[in-house]
Amino acid sequence: MNLSKSLYIRGLQCKKSLWLKLRNNSVLKQPDGSTLSVFATGDKVGSLACDLFPNGEQMTYNNTTGAERVSLTKKWLDEGVKTIYEATFEFDGVLVMVDILHKDHNGNYEIYEVKSSTWNSKKKKVKDVYIQDASIQYYVLNGCGLNISKTSITLLNTGYVRGDELDIHELFIHQDVSEEIKPLQGRISTHLDAFKRALKADQEPDIDIGQHCKKPYECDAFNYCWREQKQIPEYSVFNIFPLTKQSKALELYQQGIVNVEDIPDDMELTEKQQFLVDSAKFSTAGKVEIDKPAIQSFLDSLTYPLYHFDFETFQQPIPKFKGISPYQQIPFQYSLHIEHQDKPIEHKEFLGIEGTDPRQALVDRLVKDIPLNATTLAFNASFEQMVLKGLAKQFPQHKDHLLNISKNIVDLATPFQQKHYYLPEMKGKYSIKIILPLLVPEMEEAYKGLDLIHNGSEAMQAFAALGDMTDQEQIRKYRDSLIEYCKLDTLAMVKILDKLRNALD
């Protein structure tokens, strides 16, 4: 059985994970919508990167065997083809497909491994996992007799801002890792021998849980190993201490302590850790902690009318709109519930036109919907403030107004973050996903009753996909669902604020 480069990386992370993938993959978590979206993005970025080296030969993956692809690659090399996309090689039981294989002017070969992640000038080195990925490709191609002059990781440049036309030579950055992969070559055959021995065994490797379960990626066997085999509860010592190589959580686990309530009283903890431990120990009492003076002070800081505000954004790895950088947050929708002191709540909304740049229309509407110096409420407001400040740079004619909105945002999460209103079930967390079902359980049911869109990730993916849809009825359904979802987000804030007011009674 040949290993691929992804299986090799999996084996480096954990031999048990590799064994499960090839011998018992029914226990692995299946890719969800977000994961599949990441895969699709990788395919698009990889395809575009091929244009950096035009007029090459494209290997066909579907309906071909590895042996057929290896044979065709050899044929093209013998014919002097300069560039091959997905060139395929096999050596020492490893089959690799090289994203871009390019012959340089000296007749040697360059490897380009394309990733859909980013690079910027502040980064000092390429991720270790990418270097390992490139190293196994070098190992196989070198073993097949090719002279490799350069091995690079090709990444998206976050410093690139699209102009009228897309410039792929500015969009992509090649990071040469030739020197980093050479010291790894001597260890590869040892790793492969260990993988082969593990895979021959009928029993899965006996490997305990640890930092490797989430580094460099969260393993798709995580629930199997942690929940099913080791019976680690959803809330455990691993929620109190970071999962690092020297983690206190691992020390406690190795002592047989996984429940937070069982952490020894004399263990040295930070103030935050102590609070979380105490909260877990007393959670069965169901006691609500309410600091009424602090909540009153928060409420007194608000002036009517109150603008309950929420953005929805999406990202473009490959910028389609002028002025956009890779993965920049692009707001396409917002919802406003406007709460007056002496008249009914009103609702306003904006949803951009699919397939077009929504920013200009959004900004034009937003500065009309939220007046200067208005008290605007957002939950975990740093995100809305970041987006507003970005828009202020992009649309200088509205800069002052947008910055004024940002300056006057009040974070509705503050009373929960500072534990002025605290339920033990929050377990130290204060996201709206944690708080809402505890304070306003009927809202959780409202979210479940939504059609098509149930969370921010689905909203992001849906709007990005709308531009490629042609069925007008399907487009209408998705747009209606986006509006209903975003509307619920700001209505939830109204309900939460009511709970704070009621806590003073």
HELIX and SHEET records of a PDB file:
HELIX    1   1 LYS A    5  GLN A   13  1                                   9    
HELIX    2   2 LYS A   15  ARG A   23  1                                   9    
HELIX    3   3 ASN A   25  VAL A   27  5                                   3    
HELIX    4   4 GLY A   33  ALA A   49  1                                  17    
HELIX    5   5 CYS A   50  LEU A   52  5                                   3    
HELIX    6   6 GLY A   66  ASP A   78  1                                  13    
HELIX    7   7 ASP A  128  GLY A  143  1                                  16    
HELIX    8   8 ILE A  168  LEU A  171  1                                   4    
HELIX    9   9 SER A  178  ILE A  181  1                                   4    
HELIX   10  10 LYS A  182  LEU A  184  5                                   3    
HELIX   11  11 GLN A  185  LYS A  200  1                                  16    
HELIX   12  12 GLN A  211  CYS A  213  5                                   3    
HELIX   13  13 PHE A  222  PHE A  222  1                                   1    
HELIX   14  14 ASN A  223  GLN A  229  3                                   7    
HELIX   15  15 VAL A  237  ASN A  239  5                                   3    
HELIX   16  16 LYS A  248  GLN A  254  1                                   7    
HELIX   17  17 VAL A  260  ASP A  262  5                                   3    
HELIX   18  18 GLU A  271  LYS A  281  1                                  11    
HELIX   19  19 SER A  283  ALA A  285  5                                   3    
HELIX   20  20 LYS A  292  ASP A  300  1                                   9    
HELIX   21  21 ARG A  359  ASP A  369  1                                  11    
HELIX   22  22 SER A  382  GLN A  394  1                                  13    
HELIX   23  23 PRO A  396  HIS A  398  5                                   3    
HELIX   24  24 LYS A  399  LYS A  407  1                                   9    
HELIX   25  25 THR A  414  GLN A  417  1                                   4    
HELIX   26  26 PRO A  424  MET A  426  5                                   3    
HELIX   27  27 ILE A  432  LEU A  439  1                                   8    
HELIX   28  28 PRO A  441  LYS A  448  1                                   8    
HELIX   29  29 GLY A  456  LEU A  466  1                                  11    
HELIX   30  30 GLN A  472  ASN A  502  1                                  31    
SHEET    1   A 6 GLU A  57  GLN A  58  0                                        
SHEET    2   A 6 THR A  83  PHE A  91  1                                        
SHEET    3   A 6 VAL A  94  LYS A 103 -1                                        
SHEET    4   A 6 TYR A 109  TRP A 119 -1                                        
SHEET    5   A 6 ILE A 148  ASN A 157  1                                        
SHEET    6   A 6 PHE A 172  ASP A 176 -1                                        
SHEET    1   B 2 GLU A 289  ILE A 290  0                                        
SHEET    2   B 2 TYR A 421  TYR A 422 -1                                        
SHEET    1   C 5 GLU A 346  LEU A 351  0                                        
SHEET    2   C 5 ILE A 330  GLU A 339 -1                                        
SHEET    3   C 5 LEU A 306  PHE A 314 -1                                        
SHEET    4   C 5 THR A 375  ALA A 378  1                                        
SHEET    5   C 5 ILE A 409  ASP A 411  1                                        
END                                                                             
